[in-house]
Amino acid sequence: MASAGAAAVVSVLDVGATEITVARLDQAPPTRAAAEAFGTALAGTHRAGADAFGAPPDGWDGDGYIGRQRLSFRPERQWGRFYAEQRMLPYARTARDLGHLTAQQLRVIERIAERIAAGEFDDARRPARIHGDLWSGNLISTADGMVLIDPAAHGGHGITDLAMLALFGAPHLDIILAAYAEAAELPLGWRTLIGLHQLHPLLVHAVSHGPSYGSEAAAIALHYL
């Protein structure tokens, strides 16, 4: 993330077998100017790109994590197939097995996943270098601006980061989104896809936090059918 030279990322001071040490960040009230700068910078980080959708950071081997859940890193040329097969269905089926997603809700998820995998929502944008777990707790406001922490970085679609910010809220969110959209030259109507990109974090939370998230994911999926 830091090598993109765009959005600020917390400095890593040391890495051990069981821990990672990062620089201390002194928090400050978020400002509108900082939000705008971050939105523009995040577009720059995404623009640095990745080798493929699902590609891990350079030098990383194997899967990663999002929270305590495993996160698959298997490079894929098509976004829809990657998103459906690696970001939606594994978590949906695990949530079903745990009783956090009903059989009927799973069928709805599988129906929209089939359409996503078929490329119905694909576009011509190349794989972005995304944070991968961009909820507001991983965006720290300091006197020098907004700083990213705790990424699950991989190749993905830029809207996925925006969708997670929108799902859980963030300071001056509308300013961040507007600045990003302008810098990334997003097409008109991109906001209608936010719900689609929220399916992954909702299904992850359905596994780890319970059936209310499964119900929300199914409701959003139904909206796109």
C-alpha positions as semicolon CSV with decimal commas, in nm:
position;residue;x (nm);y (nm);z (nm)
1;M;0,000;0,000;0,000
2;A;0,272;0,247;0,098
3;S;0,477;0,176;-0,214
4;A;0,197;0,326;-0,423
5;G;0,311;0,665;-0,291
6;A;-0,041;0,800;-0,257
7;A;-0,266;0,742;0,048
8;A;-0,073;0,761;0,377
9;V;-0,013;0,423;0,543
10;V;0,108;0,367;0,899
11;S;0,481;0,285;0,913
12;V;0,574;-0,073;0,998
13;L;0,858;-0,074;1,250
14;D;0,908;-0,446;1,308
15;V;0,760;-0,781;1,210
16;G;0,794;-1,094;1,422
17;A;0,656;-1,446;1,405
18;T;0,349;-1,355;1,611
19;E;0,331;-0,977;1,611
20;I;0,375;-0,661;1,408
21;T;0,485;-0,324;1,546
22;V;0,369;-0,004;1,378
23;A;0,429;0,361;1,448
24;R;0,206;0,535;1,701
25;L;-0,057;0,761;1,548
26;D;-0,182;1,061;1,746
27;Q;-0,545;1,110;1,655
28;A;-0,694;1,449;1,572
29;P;-1,045;1,560;1,473
30;P;-1,116;1,479;1,107
31;T;-1,149;1,776;0,876
32;R;-1,323;1,825;0,544
33;A;-0,990;1,913;0,381
34;A;-0,832;1,592;0,509
35;A;-1,127;1,389;0,382
36;E;-1,099;1,540;0,036
37;A;-0,723;1,481;0,028
38;F;-0,774;1,122;0,136
39;G;-1,033;1,052;-0,131
40;T;-0,796;1,181;-0,398
41;A;-0,503;0,988;-0,251
42;L;-0,698;0,663;-0,226
43;A;-0,769;0,686;-0,598
44;G;-0,393;0,715;-0,649
45;T;-0,328;0,404;-0,441
46;H;-0,586;0,211;-0,639
47;R;-0,437;0,337;-0,963
48;A;-0,101;0,180;-0,869
49;G;-0,273;-0,144;-0,961
50;A;-0,220;-0,514;-0,905
51;D;-0,123;-0,806;-1,127
52;A;-0,473;-0,953;-1,115
53;F;-0,793;-0,959;-0,915
54;G;-0,721;-1,156;-0,600
55;A;-0,345;-1,110;-0,637
56;P;-0,165;-1,074;-0,302
57;P;0,098;-0,805;-0,235
58;D;0,437;-0,862;-0,393
59;G;0,635;-1,119;-0,198
60;W;0,331;-1,266;-0,020
61;D;0,261;-1,638;-0,053
62;G;-0,064;-1,807;0,042
63;D;-0,390;-1,666;0,170
64;G;-0,450;-1,372;0,401
65;Y;-0,706;-1,268;0,659
66;I;-0,992;-1,025;0,697
67;G;-1,041;-0,995;1,071
68;R;-1,015;-1,356;1,189
69;Q;-1,155;-1,501;0,867
70;R;-0,933;-1,645;0,597
71;L;-0,914;-1,440;0,278
72;S;-0,838;-1,621;-0,046
73;F;-0,562;-1,481;-0,270
74;R;-0,594;-1,665;-0,602
75;P;-0,520;-1,441;-0,901
76;E;-0,806;-1,414;-1,149
77;R;-0,832;-1,212;-1,471
78;Q;-1,207;-1,144;-1,444
79;W;-1,341;-0,942;-1,152
80;G;-1,684;-1,104;-1,145
81;R;-1,554;-1,459;-1,121
82;F;-1,306;-1,355;-0,852
83;Y;-1,567;-1,170;-0,647
84;A;-1,834;-1,440;-0,667
85;E;-1,608;-1,740;-0,610
86;Q;-1,358;-1,599;-0,359
87;R;-1,539;-1,316;-0,182
88;M;-1,904;-1,417;-0,172
89;L;-1,980;-1,788;-0,190
90;P;-1,729;-1,928;0,063
91;Y;-1,856;-1,697;0,338
92;A;-2,222;-1,742;0,239
93;R;-2,194;-2,120;0,263
94;T;-2,008;-2,104;0,592
95;A;-2,273;-1,869;0,729
96;R;-2,540;-2,118;0,617
97;D;-2,357;-2,402;0,792
98;L;-2,347;-2,195;1,112
99;G;-2,717;-2,117;1,093
100;H;-2,648;-1,748;1,022
101;L;-2,796;-1,763;0,672
102;T;-3,110;-1,955;0,581
103;A;-3,129;-2,193;0,287
104;Q;-3,360;-1,948;0,109
105;Q;-3,122;-1,658;0,172
106;L;-2,831;-1,865;0,042
107;R;-3,022;-1,934;-0,280
108;V;-3,064;-1,559;-0,331
109;I;-2,690;-1,505;-0,275
110;E;-2,607;-1,787;-0,516
111;R;-2,835;-1,644;-0,784
112;I;-2,668;-1,302;-0,782
113;A;-2,325;-1,467;-0,752
114;E;-2,398;-1,659;-1,072
115;R;-2,472;-1,336;-1,257
116;I;-2,166;-1,165;-1,112
117;A;-1,943;-1,459;-1,208
118;A;-2,082;-1,450;-1,561
119;G;-1,943;-1,097;-1,597
120;E;-2,270;-0,904;-1,594
121;F;-2,124;-0,636;-1,365
122;D;-1,769;-0,634;-1,501
123;D;-1,621;-0,320;-1,648
124;A;-1,299;-0,227;-1,825
125;R;-1,117;-0,104;-1,513
126;R;-0,793;-0,286;-1,441
127;P;-0,729;-0,447;-1,100
128;A;-0,686;-0,183;-0,830
129;R;-0,450;-0,201;-0,534
130;I;-0,717;-0,199;-0,265
131;H;-0,700;-0,188;0,115
132;G;-0,948;-0,472;0,138
133;D;-1,081;-0,405;0,491
134;L;-1,150;-0,032;0,475
135;W;-1,399;0,033;0,753
136;S;-1,367;0,357;0,949
137;G;-1,167;0,193;1,229
138;N;-0,886;0,133;0,981
139;L;-0,879;0,498;0,873
140;I;-0,713;0,709;1,142
141;S;-0,744;1,088;1,141
142;T;-0,426;1,272;1,247
143;A;-0,307;1,630;1,235
144;D;-0,127;1,544;0,911
145;G;-0,429;1,384;0,748
146;M;-0,599;1,046;0,727
147;V;-0,379;0,736;0,759
148;L;-0,457;0,376;0,665
149;I;-0,391;0,089;0,906
150;D;-0,450;-0,288;0,912
151;P;-0,502;-0,361;0,541
152;A;-0,599;-0,690;0,381
153;A;-0,437;-0,560;0,064
154;H;-0,488;-0,736;-0,269
155;G;-0,596;-0,676;-0,625
156;G;-0,964;-0,586;-0,640
157;H;-1,214;-0,329;-0,760
158;G;-1,180;0,022;-0,619
159;I;-1,549;0,050;-0,541
160;T;-1,507;-0,233;-0,289
161;D;-1,307;-0,004;-0,059
162;L;-1,562;0,273;-0,099
163;A;-1,847;0,033;-0,029
164;M;-1,700;-0,078;0,302
165;L;-1,652;0,283;0,411
166;A;-2,015;0,349;0,319
167;L;-2,137;0,034;0,496
168;F;-1,998;0,121;0,837
169;G;-1,971;0,499;0,800
170;A;-1,673;0,734;0,802
171;P;-1,608;1,101;0,887
172;H;-1,703;1,327;0,597
173;L;-1,788;1,023;0,386
174;D;-1,960;1,219;0,108
175;I;-1,649;1,433;0,063
176;I;-1,424;1,126;0,047
177;L;-1,648;0,962;-0,211
178;A;-1,681;1,273;-0,426
179;A;-1,306;1,340;-0,426
180;Y;-1,235;0,977;-0,510
181;A;-1,490;0,965;-0,790
182;E;-1,344;1,275;-0,953
183;A;-0,982;1,158;-0,922
184;A;-1,062;0,805;-1,040
185;E;-1,294;0,927;-1,317
186;L;-1,571;0,694;-1,211
187;P;-1,862;0,674;-1,455
188;L;-2,203;0,818;-1,379
189;G;-2,415;0,575;-1,183
190;W;-2,127;0,411;-0,998
191;R;-2,304;0,460;-0,664
192;T;-2,572;0,213;-0,770
193;L;-2,307;-0,061;-0,744
194;I;-2,212;0,009;-0,382
195;G;-2,454;-0,251;-0,246
196;L;-2,306;-0,517;-0,472
197;H;-1,961;-0,448;-0,331
198;Q;-2,097;-0,457;0,024
199;L;-2,196;-0,822;-0,009
200;H;-1,848;-0,945;0,079
201;P;-1,808;-0,762;0,412
202;L;-2,168;-0,840;0,504
203;L;-2,114;-1,212;0,441
204;V;-1,788;-1,206;0,637
205;H;-1,978;-1,051;0,925
206;A;-2,256;-1,306;0,884
207;V;-1,996;-1,572;0,962
208;S;-1,835;-1,394;1,255
209;H;-2,112;-1,175;1,399
210;G;-2,442;-1,348;1,335
211;P;-2,756;-1,378;1,123
212;S;-2,853;-1,011;1,111
213;Y;-2,568;-0,954;0,865
214;G;-2,678;-1,255;0,662
215;S;-3,027;-1,109;0,637
216;E;-2,889;-0,774;0,523
217;A;-2,671;-0,941;0,260
218;A;-2,966;-1,138;0,124
219;A;-3,181;-0,824;0,110
220;I;-2,917;-0,637;-0,087
221;A;-2,862;-0,933;-0,320
222;L;-3,235;-0,950;-0,388
223;H;-3,228;-0,583;-0,488
224;Y;-2,991;-0,668;-0,777
225;L;-3,189;-0,966;-0,909
